[in-house]
């Protein structure tokens, strides 16, 4: 019940921002506050229809916005648990982003494996 000017705890920031101090209103490029992936997982646990775009945003995990490794694997785990409310566009971004990342490392075989998970067969 404290006023907004008297915050008693810092926002749950991603690990790469933890030492930057208490940032109360930092927002990412989408206009949403940037939070740690663990915070988003807790929100998903309490609300099965929580926005998966926020949870799977690479910036909630790492400072590199093009590092889709953990986001893609986390999406596959969530999909196996019957969380299906991620848009096809967002699924495509995850698949193509991770496949491009693997291809740039010379792992084109794994890149093809990732692209086989594309939801739209076209």
Number of C-alpha atoms within 10 A of each C-alpha: 4 7 7 8 7 8 11 9 8 11 19 18 24 19 15 13 17 14 9 9 10 15 14 15 10 13 12 12 7 8 8 11 14 22 23 22 23 15 16 20 15 11 15 16 11 10 10 11 13 17 14 20 14 18 23 24 23 21 22 25 23 20 13 10 11 15 18 26 18 15 22 22 14 14 20 14 12 13 13 10 9 9 16 13 13 15 11 13 11 14 19 16 15 26 25 19 20 24 24 20 18 19 15 11 10 11 13 15 11 14 21 15 12 19 17 12 14 16 12 10 6 4
